[in-house]
């Protein structure tokens, strides 16, 4: 998973991959941060897929603002991830990149 905090990564995983795959559900914003994950998958002989909920910043911020307690990410954290965000690409060794429209990663919305 690649995407900002509040982009809907965890929601998408719960709806589409729960129990069926190994998933790294972190921001993983840059190729350098994804490289060790790609290398580990290659070493294990498994395919590497990146799923990127392409969610607008204002939506991510609104979702994060609605969170409470430790679930809420400080604004500086979201902006730090944004500054490093490079959309995933097969050029970095990924077998597949799936871009998820923001509406498909919306919490509370029924799965399609």
N, C-alpha and C positions, 0 to 999 in steps of 0.2 A: 504494500500500500504506500502510496505517495500522496501527500497533500497536507495542507495547513490544518491546524487545530480547528475543529468545528466544520471541517469540510464534508463530514459524513462518512469517513473511512470505516469507523467501527460499525455504524449502522449498515453500510453496504456489506461488510464481512458477515454480520449476523444474519442478513437476509440471503446471502448468496454462497457463502463458503463454510459456514459453521459446521464443524465436525468432519469436513471432507478434505481439508488441505492444511498444510503448514503455512501460517500467515504471520508476517511481520507487520504489525499494525502500528507503525510509527510515522512521523512526518517524513523521514528519509528524503529531505528536499534536494540534495545535490548528488551528482554522479559519484563524487568522492565518498559520500556517506553510504551510498548504495553498493559501491564496489566490493566491500567485504562480504555482503550478503550474496551478491552474484557469484563471487569466488567460492563461497561455502556451498552454494547450490551446485555449482559446476563440479566441485570436488565430490559431492554426494551423488552426482550423476542424474540430477533432476532438472527439469525445465524451470526457467525463471520467467515469471510474468509480473509485470507491474500494473497495478490498477490505480488510476489517478482520478479521483472525484474532482473534476474541474469546476470548483465552486467559487463564485465571486468573493472577494475579500469582505465586502460588507455583509454578506450572508454568514461567512465564518465568524466574523466579529459579533454579529447578533446572536448566533447560536452560543458562542462562548459566554457572552454577557448573560444569557439565560441560565447558565450553569451555576451551581452553588458549591461552596466550600472548596475542597482540594481538586474537584473536577474542573474548576475554572482556571484557565491559563492566563497569567499576567499578560497584558497588552504587549509588553516588550518581548515576550516569548513568541507571540504570533508574528510580530514584525521581524524578529530575528530569523524565524523560519522563512518568511516571505522573502527576505533579502538573499537567502541562499537557494530559493526555489528555482530549479531548472526542470522543466517538464521531462519526464522519462523518455528514453529513446532506445530503439534496438541497437543503435550505434555504440551504446555502452555495454553491450553484451547480453541484453535482455532478449529472450526469445519472442516475447509478445508484450505489447503495451495496449491496455484497454483504457480508453477515456470514458469516464462515467459522467453523464450530464448531471448537473447539480440536483435536479428534481428527482433523480433516481437514488440519491443518497440523503434524502430528507427524512429525519427522524419523525416518527409518527405517521408517515405515509405508508399505506399498505404496499407490500411487495408486488411487483408487476407480474 
